[in-house]
Amino acid sequence: MSALSANGDVVSVVLAKQTKLLYGALNISLIATLINSCVLIVVLWPVVARELLIGWAVLIWTLSAVRWFVALKYHQQTLDQQALPRWHQYFATGVYAAGIVWGFAAVWLYPLQGIGYQVFLTFVLGGMAAGSLTSLSYDRKLATIFLFLLMVPLVIRVLFSQEQLNIAMGLMLGYFCLMFVLTSNRIGKNIEQNILYELDIQLRHKQIKQSEHRNEVLLQTASDAFFLHDLKGRFIDVNEQACKSTGYSREELLQMSVSDIEKGADEQLLMEMWPTLKAAGKLELECLHRRKDGTTFPVEVHIGPVEIDEHSYVSALVRDITVHKEALESYNQAKLEAQRLNLAKSRFLSHISHELRTPLNAILGFAQLLQLNEKDLNELQKMNVNEIHKAGGYLLEMINELLDLSRIESGKLELDNQAFPMTEVIAECLNLVRSQADSFQVKIIERLTDAECIIWADPVRTKQVILNLLSNGVKYNSHPGELTLECIMVEQKWLRVKISDTGEGIAEQDLLRLFNPFERLDNRPNIEGTGIGLVITKLLIEAMGGEIGVNSHKGQGSVFWLDFVLCKEAVEEQVKPIHGL
Ligand code: ADP
């Protein structure tokens, strides 16, 4: 009953069924009424007042005609759920009226003399009661009320008649009446139960049909091809996509087997695969499928074991991965090409930087010679020589940075890691940056609490990275401004060199681009730079096993820090090898 009880309309469905059965049995009970009433009138004609007989006959026949007419209307209707209680009510009213009229017969038509006539009337009424068991028991309430209306006046009439057997007969009739009620109740209950069972079966049947339909639609409209085959690979069922992808019709596929469309598959292999598949529950594989025109295409297959009615099958969902494979192939090619080009670019940069450095060093050398003999030069010449020296120095710095970057990218940079205290390096960096800071009116504040700690790094590269951050701190500071250099130990593992400035800071969205090569966030033309200092700094500190970090907000200055590996840690740990960008 579970499926049915979930349905809230069950009461009205049962009512509809009961009403249908009641109206269905009405014609027979009307015929019985007609025959019984006729026989009764004929038999009682000599012993009962005629007016009473005729009056009762008119009553019962009119009522029967009305009930027949209502039944006719009921059968002509296309029943809607809402009209149902009304039709049931009409029927019930007809039954109650018939019960009353038959009950009246026991009082009005009861012959005053002649035991034979009295027994006959009792017999006819008893027959009507027995007949109601079959025609009215579809609704227990109706049957019970009808039986009471019909039998109770008879029982009373018999009990109060003048005959000697009256009490015994009256009691027997009362007993019959009770039996009839109990029997009709039992029949009614069984009928209700049967109706419910029938409804449940109908509902389940409908649900199964709906679910089958849903599965069929899903299967046929699926974007993946579906195959169901037996253990030898013979196809049992396929969906529309299977036909589309292979180019065969459904009928053709159902005559074929897996080995006809899958490269390398054969009956033996498929049979051997079954135990593994059954144990694993599902398997995934990639293979080639062959179309009807002979062309092949790569597919990803998800297979699973299926057991129906003690027969074993394999279900296979097949996805065409041609596009995916092509995309992967072109991605790999593009990646290789990009790596090749990057290497070529690094080689070119390295080569050109070397080529540029030689003549540049000569230019710088001659400029220095001229500066040494400045007494032979007039003011304009002196200025020009200074410009040559300054521009040459800047160019050399840029070339050196480019050379560093290309060396790192091509994995050719060699580090000379060793243990040393930070103090000296910091002092050297500060010396080098101080004149630049003075000229930009930037005050340097030192908080070198743990500068004496021993770190594990390349001293030259350590100087380079700190100097780069210090120089940025001066360049991108406000003028006048402040630059704070701190040296603190972190988690007993790192020595942190922290450089904070009071400059414009960096907007949050720009922080992501900060370590991109050649990316300059500041548009001020008078600030010299190439946009690769921070990239090199990041690569170098990471190559030495450390890390770089930054915290900055627009208008609130910036804090950059470098974490160097403390010596005891460095000795135990392998320092990371350097990687390209
Ligand atoms: P550059 O040679 O341009 O200084 P960097 O790689 O050192 O190259 O820095 C990249 C960019 O990051 C700079 O152009 C600048 O816009 C921004 N930047 C670096 N340091 C700071 C800082 N301390 N404050 C604000 N902006 C900075």
Residues whose N, C-alpha, C, O or C-beta is under 5 A from the ligand:
A	BS01	ADP	N472 G473 Y476 G503 G505 L514 E519 R520 L521 D522 E528 G529 T530 G531 I532 G533 L534 V535 S558
